Every structure is written in C-alpha cells, then in structure tokens.
Amino acid sequence: AITSAFEKYNSNTGYVAPSPTKNNTHHEAVQAFSHWTHCVTNWQLMVVDCQGGFDAARQCFMLTDPAVHCTSNIRFGRTN
C-alpha cells in the first residue's frame, strides 16, 4: 500500500516531474528505471506513466498503474 503522498513522476506523453517534487521527493531512480526498461529491451519497450509514492521506511518507491510504450503500436492499447 502507498502510504506517502501520491505523486506523478512521469507520463506517457513526455511529462517528467521536476526533482525534487513539491513534496521534496528526489525521484531520479524512477526516471532511471524508465530509461533502463528502454535499454534492457533493446529499445523495444519503455515503462512510463510512473506514479505512486516513496516508502521512507523501506527506502523504495511504490509505483502503480504504469503504461508501456512499445515499437508495436497496438500491443499495449491506447496508452502506447
């Protein structure tokens, strides 16, 4: 469960939140995750629309409801 402030870190249309966010969350790791998914799939996929919160107790981001961009425009539906 996401217990911290809910934030949107990036979108499926090019938005990237300023870091730190208005809640003082430094989210470079989330942006790096999106980039990593693009690289590790040989530029075929990219996980975007990252949103959720930072779990300070576990020192990790809890993300929900992502979108996946793919070189096959119909593979993941209308958010691709």
PDB file of N, CA, C and O in Angstrom:
ATOM      1  N   ALA A   1       0.823  -1.181   0.000  1.00  0.00           N
ATOM      2  CA  ALA A   1       0.000   0.000   0.000  1.00  0.00           C
ATOM      3  C   ALA A   1       0.873   1.254   0.000  1.00  0.00           C
ATOM      4  O   ALA A   1       1.926   1.303   0.636  1.00  0.00           O
ATOM      5  N   ILE A   2       0.415   2.240  -0.716  1.00  0.00           N
ATOM      6  CA  ILE A   2       1.136   3.510  -0.774  1.00  0.00           C
ATOM      7  C   ILE A   2       0.643   4.380   0.370  1.00  0.00           C
ATOM      8  O   ILE A   2      -0.520   4.782   0.403  1.00  0.00           O
ATOM      9  N   THR A   3       1.530   4.664   1.301  1.00  0.00           N
ATOM     10  CA  THR A   3       1.136   5.428   2.489  1.00  0.00           C
ATOM     11  C   THR A   3       1.632   6.867   2.458  1.00  0.00           C
ATOM     12  O   THR A   3       1.194   7.687   3.266  1.00  0.00           O
ATOM     13  N   SER A   4       2.539   7.186   1.538  1.00  0.00           N
ATOM     14  CA  SER A   4       3.046   8.560   1.451  1.00  0.00           C
ATOM     15  C   SER A   4       2.207   9.355   0.463  1.00  0.00           C
ATOM     16  O   SER A   4       1.254   8.832  -0.115  1.00  0.00           O
ATOM     17  N   ALA A   5       2.561  10.609   0.274  1.00  0.00           N
ATOM     18  CA  ALA A   5       1.850  11.457  -0.684  1.00  0.00           C
ATOM     19  C   ALA A   5       1.940  10.838  -2.076  1.00  0.00           C
ATOM     20  O   ALA A   5       3.013  10.414  -2.502  1.00  0.00           O
ATOM     21  N   PHE A   6       0.817  10.789  -2.777  1.00  0.00           N
ATOM     22  CA  PHE A   6       0.768  10.231  -4.125  1.00  0.00           C
ATOM     23  C   PHE A   6       1.300  11.273  -5.098  1.00  0.00           C
ATOM     24  O   PHE A   6       0.871  12.427  -5.079  1.00  0.00           O
ATOM     25  N   GLU A   7       2.241  10.861  -5.953  1.00  0.00           N
ATOM     26  CA  GLU A   7       2.860  11.780  -6.894  1.00  0.00           C
ATOM     27  C   GLU A   7       2.962  11.142  -8.275  1.00  0.00           C
ATOM     28  O   GLU A   7       3.028   9.919  -8.399  1.00  0.00           O
ATOM     29  N   LYS A   8       2.974  11.975  -9.305  1.00  0.00           N
ATOM     30  CA  LYS A   8       3.195  11.519 -10.676  1.00  0.00           C
ATOM     31  C   LYS A   8       4.608  11.934 -11.056  1.00  0.00           C
ATOM     32  O   LYS A   8       4.934  13.120 -11.029  1.00  0.00           O
ATOM     33  N   TYR A   9       5.457  10.961 -11.413  1.00  0.00           N
ATOM     34  CA  TYR A   9       6.866  11.219 -11.693  1.00  0.00           C
ATOM     35  C   TYR A   9       7.136  11.435 -13.177  1.00  0.00           C
ATOM     36  O   TYR A   9       7.988  12.243 -13.545  1.00  0.00           O
ATOM     37  N   ASN A  10       6.410  10.713 -14.030  1.00  0.00           N
ATOM     38  CA  ASN A  10       6.487  10.950 -15.475  1.00  0.00           C
ATOM     39  C   ASN A  10       5.185  10.466 -16.101  1.00  0.00           C
ATOM     40  O   ASN A  10       4.374   9.817 -15.439  1.00  0.00           O
ATOM     41  N   SER A  11       4.989  10.780 -17.368  1.00  0.00           N
ATOM     42  CA  SER A  11       3.739  10.412 -18.029  1.00  0.00           C
ATOM     43  C   SER A  11       4.024   9.643 -19.310  1.00  0.00           C
ATOM     44  O   SER A  11       5.181   9.440 -19.679  1.00  0.00           O
ATOM     45  N   ASN A  12       2.981   9.225 -19.971  1.00  0.00           N
ATOM     46  CA  ASN A  12       3.152   8.540 -21.249  1.00  0.00           C
ATOM     47  C   ASN A  12       3.117   9.524 -22.425  1.00  0.00           C
ATOM     48  O   ASN A  12       3.097   9.110 -23.584  1.00  0.00           O
ATOM     49  N   THR A  13       3.111  10.819 -22.123  1.00  0.00           N
ATOM     50  CA  THR A  13       3.111  11.832 -23.182  1.00  0.00           C
ATOM     51  C   THR A  13       4.318  12.770 -23.095  1.00  0.00           C
ATOM     52  O   THR A  13       4.329  13.815 -23.745  1.00  0.00           O
ATOM     53  N   GLY A  14       5.334  12.411 -22.302  1.00  0.00           N
ATOM     54  CA  GLY A  14       6.560  13.193 -22.252  1.00  0.00           C
ATOM     55  C   GLY A  14       6.791  14.011 -20.997  1.00  0.00           C
ATOM     56  O   GLY A  14       7.875  14.568 -20.825  1.00  0.00           O
ATOM     57  N   TYR A  15       5.801  14.101 -20.112  1.00  0.00           N
ATOM     58  CA  TYR A  15       5.971  14.884 -18.885  1.00  0.00           C
ATOM     59  C   TYR A  15       6.962  14.193 -17.951  1.00  0.00           C
ATOM     60  O   TYR A  15       6.900  12.978 -17.765  1.00  0.00           O
ATOM     61  N   VAL A  16       7.870  14.964 -17.370  1.00  0.00           N
ATOM     62  CA  VAL A  16       8.765  14.494 -16.318  1.00  0.00           C
ATOM     63  C   VAL A  16       8.688  15.518 -15.196  1.00  0.00           C
ATOM     64  O   VAL A  16       8.963  16.699 -15.407  1.00  0.00           O
ATOM     65  N   ALA A  17       8.317  15.068 -14.012  1.00  0.00           N
ATOM     66  CA  ALA A  17       8.177  15.970 -12.866  1.00  0.00           C
ATOM     67  C   ALA A  17       9.532  16.547 -12.482  1.00  0.00           C
ATOM     68  O   ALA A  17      10.556  15.872 -12.590  1.00  0.00           O
ATOM     69  N   PRO A  18       9.534  17.805 -12.031  1.00  0.00           N
ATOM     70  CA  PRO A  18      10.789  18.369 -11.524  1.00  0.00           C
ATOM     71  C   PRO A  18      11.248  17.580 -10.299  1.00  0.00           C
ATOM     72  O   PRO A  18      10.435  17.067  -9.532  1.00  0.00           O
ATOM     73  N   SER A  19      12.558  17.497 -10.136  1.00  0.00           N
ATOM     74  CA  SER A  19      13.106  16.794  -8.980  1.00  0.00           C
ATOM     75  C   SER A  19      13.946  17.777  -8.178  1.00  0.00           C
ATOM     76  O   SER A  19      14.886  18.360  -8.720  1.00  0.00           O
ATOM     77  N   PRO A  20      13.635  17.973  -6.914  1.00  0.00           N
ATOM     78  CA  PRO A  20      12.605  17.285  -6.144  1.00  0.00           C
ATOM     79  C   PRO A  20      11.198  17.778  -6.484  1.00  0.00           C
ATOM     80  O   PRO A  20      11.016  18.869  -7.024  1.00  0.00           O
ATOM     81  N   THR A  21      10.211  16.947  -6.156  1.00  0.00           N
ATOM     82  CA  THR A  21       8.823  17.327  -6.375  1.00  0.00           C
ATOM     83  C   THR A  21       8.395  18.332  -5.307  1.00  0.00           C
ATOM     84  O   THR A  21       9.179  18.684  -4.426  1.00  0.00           O
ATOM     85  N   LYS A  22       7.159  18.787  -5.390  1.00  0.00           N
ATOM     86  CA  LYS A  22       6.650  19.737  -4.389  1.00  0.00           C
ATOM     87  C   LYS A  22       6.636  19.126  -2.985  1.00  0.00           C
ATOM     88  O   LYS A  22       6.597  19.853  -1.993  1.00  0.00           O
ATOM     89  N   ASN A  23       6.669  17.782  -2.901  1.00  0.00           N
ATOM     90  CA  ASN A  23       6.746  17.098  -1.596  1.00  0.00           C
ATOM     91  C   ASN A  23       8.186  16.781  -1.209  1.00  0.00           C
ATOM     92  O   ASN A  23       8.430  16.022  -0.270  1.00  0.00           O
ATOM     93  N   ASN A  24       9.149  17.370  -1.941  1.00  0.00           N
ATOM     94  CA  ASN A  24      10.581  17.201  -1.695  1.00  0.00           C
ATOM     95  C   ASN A  24      11.065  15.773  -1.944  1.00  0.00           C
ATOM     96  O   ASN A  24      12.006  15.311  -1.299  1.00  0.00           O
ATOM     97  N   THR A  25      10.422  15.077  -2.879  1.00  0.00           N
ATOM     98  CA  THR A  25      10.842  13.730  -3.245  1.00  0.00           C
ATOM     99  C   THR A  25      11.842  13.803  -4.386  1.00  0.00           C
ATOM    100  O   THR A  25      11.547  14.364  -5.441  1.00  0.00           O
ATOM    101  N   HIS A  26      13.013  13.242  -4.179  1.00  0.00           N
ATOM    102  CA  HIS A  26      14.019  13.128  -5.229  1.00  0.00           C
ATOM    103  C   HIS A  26      13.769  11.804  -5.938  1.00  0.00           C
ATOM    104  O   HIS A  26      13.875  10.741  -5.327  1.00  0.00           O
ATOM    105  N   HIS A  27      13.442  11.863  -7.204  1.00  0.00           N
ATOM    106  CA  HIS A  27      12.964  10.658  -7.898  1.00  0.00           C
ATOM    107  C   HIS A  27      13.802  10.285  -9.111  1.00  0.00           C
ATOM    108  O   HIS A  27      13.279   9.733 -10.079  1.00  0.00           O
ATOM    109  N   GLU A  28      15.081  10.576  -9.072  1.00  0.00           N
ATOM    110  CA  GLU A  28      15.952  10.208 -10.179  1.00  0.00           C
ATOM    111  C   GLU A  28      15.926   8.702 -10.437  1.00  0.00           C
ATOM    112  O   GLU A  28      16.067   8.271 -11.581  1.00  0.00           O
ATOM    113  N   ALA A  29      15.748   7.901  -9.391  1.00  0.00           N
ATOM    114  CA  ALA A  29      15.698   6.441  -9.555  1.00  0.00           C
ATOM    115  C   ALA A  29      14.506   6.022 -10.409  1.00  0.00           C
ATOM    116  O   ALA A  29      14.606   5.064 -11.175  1.00  0.00           O
ATOM    117  N   VAL A  30      13.391   6.718 -10.291  1.00  0.00           N
ATOM    118  CA  VAL A  30      12.215   6.390 -11.102  1.00  0.00           C
ATOM    119  C   VAL A  30      12.484   6.713 -12.567  1.00  0.00           C
ATOM    120  O   VAL A  30      12.133   5.929 -13.448  1.00  0.00           O
ATOM    121  N   GLN A  31      13.101   7.857 -12.835  1.00  0.00           N
ATOM    122  CA  GLN A  31      13.426   8.217 -14.217  1.00  0.00           C
ATOM    123  C   GLN A  31      14.447   7.233 -14.788  1.00  0.00           C
ATOM    124  O   GLN A  31      14.362   6.848 -15.954  1.00  0.00           O
ATOM    125  N   ALA A  32      15.408   6.832 -13.964  1.00  0.00           N
ATOM    126  CA  ALA A  32      16.409   5.855 -14.404  1.00  0.00           C
ATOM    127  C   ALA A  32      15.744   4.507 -14.699  1.00  0.00           C
ATOM    128  O   ALA A  32      16.149   3.810 -15.630  1.00  0.00           O
ATOM    129  N   PHE A  33      14.733   4.138 -13.919  1.00  0.00           N
ATOM    130  CA  PHE A  33      14.008   2.888 -14.172  1.00  0.00           C
ATOM    131  C   PHE A  33      13.341   2.927 -15.546  1.00  0.00           C
ATOM    132  O   PHE A  33      13.438   1.962 -16.304  1.00  0.00           O
ATOM    133  N   SER A  34      12.668   4.023 -15.873  1.00  0.00           N
ATOM    134  CA  SER A  34      12.046   4.140 -17.198  1.00  0.00           C
ATOM    135  C   SER A  34      13.099   3.997 -18.289  1.00  0.00           C
ATOM    136  O   SER A  34      12.893   3.279 -19.268  1.00  0.00           O
ATOM    137  N   HIS A  35      14.213   4.673 -18.121  1.00  0.00           N
ATOM    138  CA  HIS A  35      15.296   4.600 -19.102  1.00  0.00           C
ATOM    139  C   HIS A  35      15.852   3.179 -19.200  1.00  0.00           C
ATOM    140  O   HIS A  35      16.085   2.676 -20.299  1.00  0.00           O
ATOM    141  N   TRP A  36      16.062   2.536 -18.055  1.00  0.00           N
ATOM    142  CA  TRP A  36      16.595   1.172 -18.021  1.00  0.00           C
ATOM    143  C   TRP A  36      15.678   0.208 -18.767  1.00  0.00           C
ATOM    144  O   TRP A  36      16.161  -0.654 -19.503  1.00  0.00           O
ATOM    145  N   THR A  37      14.353   0.339 -18.588  1.00  0.00           N
ATOM    146  CA  THR A  37      13.445  -0.576 -19.287  1.00  0.00           C
ATOM    147  C   THR A  37      13.581  -0.427 -20.796  1.00  0.00           C
ATOM    148  O   THR A  37      13.425  -1.397 -21.538  1.00  0.00           O
ATOM    149  N   HIS A  38      13.869   0.774 -21.242  1.00  0.00           N
ATOM    150  CA  HIS A  38      14.066   1.015 -22.672  1.00  0.00           C
ATOM    151  C   HIS A  38      15.359   0.343 -23.164  1.00  0.00           C
ATOM    152  O   HIS A  38      15.378  -0.293 -24.218  1.00  0.00           O
ATOM    153  N   CYS A  39      16.418   0.493 -22.394  1.00  0.00           N
ATOM    154  CA  CYS A  39      17.713  -0.081 -22.784  1.00  0.00           C
ATOM    155  C   CYS A  39      17.717  -1.606 -22.715  1.00  0.00           C
ATOM    156  O   CYS A  39      18.187  -2.266 -23.642  1.00  0.00           O
ATOM    157  N   VAL A  40      17.198  -2.168 -21.628  1.00  0.00           N
ATOM    158  CA  VAL A  40      17.266  -3.618 -21.425  1.00  0.00           C
ATOM    159  C   VAL A  40      16.386  -4.387 -22.409  1.00  0.00           C
ATOM    160  O   VAL A  40      16.599  -5.580 -22.622  1.00  0.00           O
ATOM    161  N   THR A  41      15.415  -3.729 -23.000  1.00  0.00           N
ATOM    162  CA  THR A  41      14.561  -4.381 -24.004  1.00  0.00           C
ATOM    163  C   THR A  41      15.020  -4.074 -25.421  1.00  0.00           C
ATOM    164  O   THR A  41      14.272  -4.247 -26.383  1.00  0.00           O
ATOM    165  N   ASN A  42      16.266  -3.612 -25.532  1.00  0.00           N
ATOM    166  CA  ASN A  42      16.838  -3.285 -26.839  1.00  0.00           C
ATOM    167  C   ASN A  42      15.989  -2.263 -27.586  1.00  0.00           C
ATOM    168  O   ASN A  42      15.761  -2.386 -28.789  1.00  0.00           O
ATOM    169  N   TRP A  43      15.528  -1.260 -26.862  1.00  0.00           N
ATOM    170  CA  TRP A  43      14.765  -0.137 -27.411  1.00  0.00           C
ATOM    171  C   TRP A  43      13.407  -0.549 -27.985  1.00  0.00           C
ATOM    172  O   TRP A  43      12.887   0.100 -28.892  1.00  0.00           O
ATOM    173  N   GLN A  44      12.835  -1.640 -27.446  1.00  0.00           N
ATOM    174  CA  GLN A  44      11.545  -2.120 -27.917  1.00  0.00           C
ATOM    175  C   GLN A  44      10.397  -1.682 -27.008  1.00  0.00           C
ATOM    176  O   GLN A  44       9.284  -1.458 -27.482  1.00  0.00           O
ATOM    177  N   LEU A  45      10.662  -1.558 -25.698  1.00  0.00           N
ATOM    178  CA  LEU A  45       9.636  -1.213 -24.700  1.00  0.00           C
ATOM    179  C   LEU A  45      10.156  -0.122 -23.783  1.00  0.00           C
ATOM    180  O   LEU A  45      11.364   0.084 -23.662  1.00  0.00           O
ATOM    181  N   MET A  46       9.219   0.584 -23.130  1.00  0.00           N
ATOM    182  CA  MET A  46       9.599   1.561 -22.111  1.00  0.00           C
ATOM    183  C   MET A  46       8.436   1.716 -21.137  1.00  0.00           C
ATOM    184  O   MET A  46       7.309   2.001 -21.542  1.00  0.00           O
ATOM    185  N   VAL A  47       8.722   1.524 -19.843  1.00  0.00           N
ATOM    186  CA  VAL A  47       7.707   1.705 -18.809  1.00  0.00           C
ATOM    187  C   VAL A  47       7.661   3.181 -18.444  1.00  0.00           C
ATOM    188  O   VAL A  47       8.666   3.763 -18.034  1.00  0.00           O
ATOM    189  N   VAL A  48       6.490   3.777 -18.597  1.00  0.00           N
ATOM    190  CA  VAL A  48       6.285   5.197 -18.324  1.00  0.00           C
ATOM    191  C   VAL A  48       5.009   5.371 -17.498  1.00  0.00           C
ATOM    192  O   VAL A  48       4.427   4.392 -17.031  1.00  0.00           O
ATOM    193  N   ASP A  49       4.587   6.599 -17.323  1.00  0.00           N
ATOM    194  CA  ASP A  49       3.419   6.942 -16.513  1.00  0.00           C
ATOM    195  C   ASP A  49       3.616   6.452 -15.085  1.00  0.00           C
ATOM    196  O   ASP A  49       2.700   5.924 -14.455  1.00  0.00           O
ATOM    197  N   CYS A  50       4.843   6.643 -14.591  1.00  0.00           N
ATOM    198  CA  CYS A  50       5.204   6.193 -13.242  1.00  0.00           C
ATOM    199  C   CYS A  50       4.612   7.136 -12.208  1.00  0.00           C
ATOM    200  O   CYS A  50       4.858   8.342 -12.230  1.00  0.00           O
ATOM    201  N   GLN A  51       3.836   6.574 -11.312  1.00  0.00           N
ATOM    202  CA  GLN A  51       3.186   7.349 -10.256  1.00  0.00           C
ATOM    203  C   GLN A  51       3.063   6.485  -9.022  1.00  0.00           C
ATOM    204  O   GLN A  51       3.022   5.258  -9.108  1.00  0.00           O
ATOM    205  N   GLY A  52       3.005   7.128  -7.886  1.00  0.00           N
ATOM    206  CA  GLY A  52       2.914   6.408  -6.626  1.00  0.00           C
ATOM    207  C   GLY A  52       3.500   7.245  -5.516  1.00  0.00           C
ATOM    208  O   GLY A  52       3.223   8.440  -5.414  1.00  0.00           O
ATOM    209  N   GLY A  53       4.313   6.617  -4.679  1.00  0.00           N
ATOM    210  CA  GLY A  53       4.889   7.335  -3.551  1.00  0.00           C
ATOM    211  C   GLY A  53       6.181   6.701  -3.098  1.00  0.00           C
ATOM    212  O   GLY A  53       6.520   5.591  -3.507  1.00  0.00           O
ATOM    213  N   PHE A  54       6.905   7.419  -2.244  1.00  0.00           N
ATOM    214  CA  PHE A  54       8.164   6.920  -1.707  1.00  0.00           C
ATOM    215  C   PHE A  54       7.917   6.367  -0.315  1.00  0.00           C
ATOM    216  O   PHE A  54       7.412   7.074   0.557  1.00  0.00           O
ATOM    217  N   ASP A  55       8.271   5.103  -0.104  1.00  0.00           N
ATOM    218  CA  ASP A  55       8.144   4.445   1.200  1.00  0.00           C
ATOM    219  C   ASP A  55       9.448   4.676   1.955  1.00  0.00           C
ATOM    220  O   ASP A  55      10.437   3.980   1.722  1.00  0.00           O
ATOM    221  N   ALA A  56       9.449   5.642   2.848  1.00  0.00           N
ATOM    222  CA  ALA A  56      10.675   6.010   3.563  1.00  0.00           C
ATOM    223  C   ALA A  56      11.173   4.887   4.461  1.00  0.00           C
ATOM    224  O   ALA A  56      12.382   4.709   4.608  1.00  0.00           O
ATOM    225  N   ALA A  57      10.276   4.136   5.056  1.00  0.00           N
ATOM    226  CA  ALA A  57      10.677   3.049   5.955  1.00  0.00           C
ATOM    227  C   ALA A  57      11.440   1.956   5.203  1.00  0.00           C
ATOM    228  O   ALA A  57      12.409   1.401   5.721  1.00  0.00           O
ATOM    229  N   ARG A  58      11.002   1.653   3.989  1.00  0.00           N
ATOM    230  CA  ARG A  58      11.652   0.610   3.180  1.00  0.00           C
ATOM    231  C   ARG A  58      12.635   1.175   2.170  1.00  0.00           C
ATOM    232  O   ARG A  58      13.309   0.426   1.463  1.00  0.00           O
ATOM    233  N   GLN A  59      12.714   2.508   2.103  1.00  0.00           N
ATOM    234  CA  GLN A  59      13.626   3.183   1.174  1.00  0.00           C
ATOM    235  C   GLN A  59      13.409   2.721  -0.269  1.00  0.00           C
ATOM    236  O   GLN A  59      14.350   2.351  -0.970  1.00  0.00           O
ATOM    237  N   CYS A  60      12.125   2.754  -0.696  1.00  0.00           N
ATOM    238  CA  CYS A  60      11.823   2.364  -2.072  1.00  0.00           C
ATOM    239  C   CYS A  60      10.594   3.121  -2.575  1.00  0.00           C
ATOM    240  O   CYS A  60       9.792   3.630  -1.793  1.00  0.00           O
ATOM    241  N   PHE A  61      10.473   3.178  -3.871  1.00  0.00           N
ATOM    242  CA  PHE A  61       9.294   3.768  -4.500  1.00  0.00           C
ATOM    243  C   PHE A  61       8.255   2.677  -4.690  1.00  0.00           C
ATOM    244  O   PHE A  61       8.580   1.568  -5.114  1.00  0.00           O
ATOM    245  N   MET A  62       7.020   2.988  -4.379  1.00  0.00           N
ATOM    246  CA  MET A  62       5.893   2.102  -4.641  1.00  0.00           C
ATOM    247  C   MET A  62       5.154   2.729  -5.818  1.00  0.00           C
ATOM    248  O   MET A  62       4.560   3.799  -5.687  1.00  0.00           O
ATOM    249  N   LEU A  63       5.192   2.061  -6.963  1.00  0.00           N
ATOM    250  CA  LEU A  63       4.606   2.600  -8.187  1.00  0.00           C
ATOM    251  C   LEU A  63       3.363   1.813  -8.572  1.00  0.00           C
ATOM    252  O   LEU A  63       3.252   0.622  -8.280  1.00  0.00           O
ATOM    253  N   THR A  64       2.428   2.495  -9.232  1.00  0.00           N
ATOM    254  CA  THR A  64       1.185   1.855  -9.626  1.00  0.00           C
ATOM    255  C   THR A  64       0.730   2.365 -10.990  1.00  0.00           C
ATOM    256  O   THR A  64       1.102   3.461 -11.410  1.00  0.00           O
ATOM    257  N   ASP A  65      -0.064   1.574 -11.665  1.00  0.00           N
ATOM    258  CA  ASP A  65      -0.752   1.961 -12.901  1.00  0.00           C
ATOM    259  C   ASP A  65       0.177   2.480 -13.999  1.00  0.00           C
ATOM    260  O   ASP A  65      -0.058   3.560 -14.541  1.00  0.00           O
ATOM    261  N   PRO A  66       1.238   1.721 -14.338  1.00  0.00           N
ATOM    262  CA  PRO A  66       2.144   2.190 -15.386  1.00  0.00           C
ATOM    263  C   PRO A  66       1.548   2.011 -16.775  1.00  0.00           C
ATOM    264  O   PRO A  66       0.550   1.312 -16.954  1.00  0.00           O
ATOM    265  N   ALA A  67       2.165   2.644 -17.737  1.00  0.00           N
ATOM    266  CA  ALA A  67       1.867   2.417 -19.152  1.00  0.00           C
ATOM    267  C   ALA A  67       3.144   1.900 -19.781  1.00  0.00           C
ATOM    268  O   ALA A  67       4.244   2.196 -19.315  1.00  0.00           O
ATOM    269  N   VAL A  68       2.991   1.126 -20.844  1.00  0.00           N
ATOM    270  CA  VAL A  68       4.152   0.586 -21.545  1.00  0.00           C
ATOM    271  C   VAL A  68       4.109   1.064 -22.986  1.00  0.00           C
ATOM    272  O   VAL A  68       3.132   0.838 -23.699  1.00  0.00           O
ATOM    273  N   HIS A  69       5.176   1.725 -23.405  1.00  0.00           N
ATOM    274  CA  HIS A  69       5.323   2.089 -24.810  1.00  0.00           C
ATOM    275  C   HIS A  69       6.051   0.947 -25.505  1.00  0.00           C
ATOM    276  O   HIS A  69       6.963   0.342 -24.942  1.00  0.00           O
ATOM    277  N   CYS A  70       5.644   0.666 -26.713  1.00  0.00           N
ATOM    278  CA  CYS A  70       6.228  -0.434 -27.477  1.00  0.00           C
ATOM    279  C   CYS A  70       6.365  -0.022 -28.933  1.00  0.00           C
ATOM    280  O   CYS A  70       5.596   0.799 -29.433  1.00  0.00           O
ATOM    281  N   THR A  71       7.344  -0.597 -29.605  1.00  0.00           N
ATOM    282  CA  THR A  71       7.507  -0.293 -31.026  1.00  0.00           C
ATOM    283  C   THR A  71       6.326  -0.823 -31.839  1.00  0.00           C
ATOM    284  O   THR A  71       6.068  -0.341 -32.942  1.00  0.00           O
ATOM    285  N   SER A  72       5.603  -1.816 -31.298  1.00  0.00           N
ATOM    286  CA  SER A  72       4.364  -2.289 -31.913  1.00  0.00           C
ATOM    287  C   SER A  72       3.228  -1.457 -31.324  1.00  0.00           C
ATOM    288  O   SER A  72       2.818  -1.700 -30.189  1.00  0.00           O
ATOM    289  N   ASN A  73       2.716  -0.486 -32.067  1.00  0.00           N
ATOM    290  CA  ASN A  73       1.767   0.496 -31.546  1.00  0.00           C
ATOM    291  C   ASN A  73       0.486  -0.082 -30.986  1.00  0.00           C
ATOM    292  O   ASN A  73      -0.176   0.599 -30.202  1.00  0.00           O
ATOM    293  N   ILE A  74       0.095  -1.290 -31.338  1.00  0.00           N
ATOM    294  CA  ILE A  74      -1.171  -1.846 -30.851  1.00  0.00           C
ATOM    295  C   ILE A  74      -0.989  -2.863 -29.725  1.00  0.00           C
ATOM    296  O   ILE A  74      -1.980  -3.376 -29.204  1.00  0.00           O
ATOM    297  N   ARG A  75       0.222  -3.159 -29.347  1.00  0.00           N
ATOM    298  CA  ARG A  75       0.475  -4.219 -28.366  1.00  0.00           C
ATOM    299  C   ARG A  75      -0.089  -3.917 -26.977  1.00  0.00           C
ATOM    300  O   ARG A  75      -0.605  -4.829 -26.331  1.00  0.00           O
ATOM    301  N   PHE A  76      -0.014  -2.697 -26.501  1.00  0.00           N
ATOM    302  CA  PHE A  76      -0.441  -2.374 -25.138  1.00  0.00           C
ATOM    303  C   PHE A  76      -1.617  -1.399 -25.097  1.00  0.00           C
ATOM    304  O   PHE A  76      -1.845  -0.769 -24.064  1.00  0.00           O
ATOM    305  N   GLY A  77      -2.347  -1.262 -26.158  1.00  0.00           N
ATOM    306  CA  GLY A  77      -3.556  -0.436 -26.147  1.00  0.00           C
ATOM    307  C   GLY A  77      -3.307   1.031 -26.408  1.00  0.00           C
ATOM    308  O   GLY A  77      -2.253   1.435 -26.900  1.00  0.00           O
ATOM    309  N   ARG A  78      -4.320   1.819 -26.060  1.00  0.00           N
ATOM    310  CA  ARG A  78      -4.335   3.224 -26.457  1.00  0.00           C
ATOM    311  C   ARG A  78      -3.333   4.109 -25.721  1.00  0.00           C
ATOM    312  O   ARG A  78      -3.080   5.227 -26.170  1.00  0.00           O
ATOM    313  N   THR A  79      -2.748   3.654 -24.602  1.00  0.00           N
ATOM    314  CA  THR A  79      -1.745   4.487 -23.916  1.00  0.00           C
ATOM    315  C   THR A  79      -0.356   4.304 -24.481  1.00  0.00           C
ATOM    316  O   THR A  79       0.578   4.977 -24.045  1.00  0.00           O
ATOM    317  N   ASN A  80      -0.192   3.400 -25.451  1.00  0.00           N
ATOM    318  CA  ASN A  80       1.112   3.161 -26.059  1.00  0.00           C
ATOM    319  C   ASN A  80       1.569   4.395 -26.827  1.00  0.00           C
ATOM    320  O   ASN A  80       2.651   4.392 -27.414  1.00  0.00           O
TER     321      ASN A  80
END
